[in-house]
Amino acid sequence: MNDNRVAFIGAGNMARCVIAAMVKAGYPAENIMAANRSEPKLLALQADFAITTSLSNSEAARWADVIVLAVKPQMMQQVCEQLLAEVPECQEKLFVTLAAGLPVTRYEAWLGEIRLVRAMPNTPSLVGLGVTGLYPSRCSNYERAFVDHIFSGTGMRVWLEQEAQINHIIAVTGSAPAYFFYFMQAMQQKAEELGFNSTEAKAMVAQTALGAATMALQSEHSFAELRAQVTSKGGTTHEAVTTFSEQGLEQMVANAMQAAIARAEAMAKTL
């Protein structure tokens, strides 16, 4: 499978995450190309991962067996229509898109009845601890296996049966690193108010989050059961958790996740 040439159209953060994971997992750098109109991003990718780069999307599309669309949703129509006009044979290639909010029907309107996988990785993919949601359209079993292979270095992969689930996985995993960073930021700020310096506070909060996540992954217990194990009635943790509950943490989280889904659905209608 490593013989397929994979071209990334776009060289932003998510493209970098996937490229880094591919190279770290052993995918040959010479079979990866990134195309972008901004040369500094390409130079950085070339320096870091020894991949091929190009300022021409069309050149990358001609070279590739698999085309990964990694541009912003607002730019996608222009990019796709230009590819079809300049490289009509691209319709025969496998496409993977990293863009949120754009359904398969949009890509078919711009490129024809292509074989496509919608992919939604999250940023921890950069360190091999991500989650990627994948939804295939018109793909063979080999193509599904290949896409799974190129995302294998990102972490966990979840294949979805319904396209609507892409918006759900955005809320559950795609946007979720920011939720945790926000919570950790608040903890760090309070730790600094308590007298710890910023370096100490950040390290303590991050290590605690890492430890809790590792325990959860290694344990058969539910999150509720794990929480109960460290929450003695009448103790300090009980007081903290009770405060979260009284101030509506669960509903706040649910509302935030639903807002992410609603935004993804709105993007599908307006972009």
QUIFENPE-V123346 format. One record per run of one state. SS is the DSSP state (H for helix, E for strand, C for the rest). FROM is the first residue (numbers start at 1). TO is the last residue. If there is no record, write none. Layout:
ss: (SS:SS)
from: (FROM:FROM)
to: (TO:TO)
This chain:
ss: (C:E:C:H:C:H:E:C:H:C:E:C:H:C:E:C:H:C:H:C:E:C:H:C:E:C:H:C:E:C:H:C:H:E:C:H:C:H:C:H:C:H:C:H:C:H:C)
from: (1:6:10:13:25:29:32:36:39:50:52:55:57:64:66:70:73:87:88:93:94:98:104:112:115:122:123:128:130:138:141:151:152:155:160:165:175:176:194:198:219:223:230:236:247:249:271)
to: (5:9:12:24:28:31:35:38:49:51:54:56:63:65:69:72:86:87:92:93:97:103:111:114:121:122:127:129:137:140:150:151:154:159:164:174:175:193:197:218:222:229:235:246:248:270:271)
